[in-house]
Structures are given as C-alpha cells and as structure tokens.
Amino acid sequence: MLAVDGGYTYLGAVLAALPAALVFRRMNHLPWRSFDGAFCIGLGYAVGRIGCFLAGDGDYGAPTSLPWGMSFPHGTVPTSLRVHPTMLYSSAWEFLLFFLLWRLSNPERRPPLRAGTIFCIYILSSSAGRFLVEFLSRNPVLALGLKEAQWVSLALIVFATVLLIAIHFKPGPEPG
C-alpha cells in the first residue's frame, strides 16, 4: 500500500513539473539559457493537488455548509463532515497561474522581461494563493493567528519580492 502524506504530495508535484518543463522547452525550441519553467511548477502542483483530492488524504478544509462542500468517508483520512475541498481551490489557482505564466513565457506575447522575473511572479502568486487557502484549512494556528504554511508563504513572498527588486535594479543590459 502506498503511504500518502504531505511530503509525497509535494514530490509528486515536482516529478510532474520536471517532465512538463522538458517537453515544453523541446516543443517550443527554447534554449536553456532563456527558459524559465516556473509555470510548469504550477501545472505539476495543480495535478498533485488533484491527487490529494482523489485520495481524500486529509488536506481538506474546515467544515462548511456551502453547496460545494464535500465529505470523504472513504478517504485516506476519512471524514463524514462536509468540508471545503481546499485541494481543488489550490489546484484551480495553480492551473490559472500555469496558463498566465505560460502566456508570459512567450516573448512574442509580452514585453521583454529580465531573466528570473517569471520565476519570481510564480513564487509570489503561488505563495499568496497558499496563504489565502490556509484560512480555510484545519491546520492549527502557530502564532499571531496564522498557520505554519501561512508563515512559510509570507517568507516566500518576501524572498520573491526582494529577488524581483534585485533583478530589476541589477546593472546590465535591458532585456529585449
């Protein structure tokens, strides 16, 4: 029997994203130096979150009376309560990020960007999505009313913001 926990979900997302990035690069004849495959991370993560949903692995959210609330009586971590399907919220957000970043990754469809910009946008956006979804999760509050994943998300948002600022103020030729 396959053990399912949060670590395996993340690894599954990474394993799905890497081949997707390689296929996309090859299909579009992109050189390695200009390839910023951040949007493929979002695709892999979105697929991984669907796997969490199908397994009912306990990543679901707090109880809800909303019409789309779901129960997972036969899940890996069963519940008969109607709960927020937070895995699907995360998946939808990551699919949206994938398609937006895919559009940004094509130089013919956007203004020139410095290398690393798409990666920073992905980290910022993905972390913001996770931060918001965590308000609906069953995870315990760690400090100041925020959960552990929210603190990690905030740290990633700060990191990506600092990196984005550094990228855009870095001396050198403008992109183009």
Buried (B, 14 or more C-beta within 10 A) or exposed (E): EEEBEEEBBEEBBEEBBBEBBEEBBEEEEBEEEEBBBBBBBBBBBBBBBBBBBEBBBBBBBBEBEEEEBBBBEEBBBEBEEBBBBBBBBBBBBBBBBBEBBBEBBEEEEEEEBBEBBBBBBBBBBBBBBBBBBBBBBBBEEEEEEBBEBBBBBBEBBEBBEEBBEEBEEEEEEEEE
